[in-house]
Amino acid sequence: MSEEQLSALLAKLKEDAGLREKLQGAGDLDAAVTLAKEAGFDVGKADWVKYQAKQTLELSDAELEGVAGGEKQSAFACGDTEGSVCSTVCE
């Protein structure tokens, strides 16, 4: 997934509640990648995981506490779940 495609996808997630809900409901990474491709974004699993890892390294202390405490967080939420991949970018 190119950086441009990722930026475009994240921008779309901010404004498109339907796509955001579909991605939040994705059962796994394969399903999320398929949904993103169906929406016209050239994404790949390896790049998505790499992006998630980078975001994880940038978590605040409070976000790390939440993860360590077992709080459930969606990897595909946008703007409504602190610490999720998209909310980190969408804020």
Secondary structure, DSSP 8 states (H G I E B T S, - for coil): --HHHHHHHHHHHHH-HHHHHHHHT-SSHHHHHHHHHHTT----HHHHHHHHHHHHHT--HHHHHHHHTT----TT--SSSTTSHHHHHH-
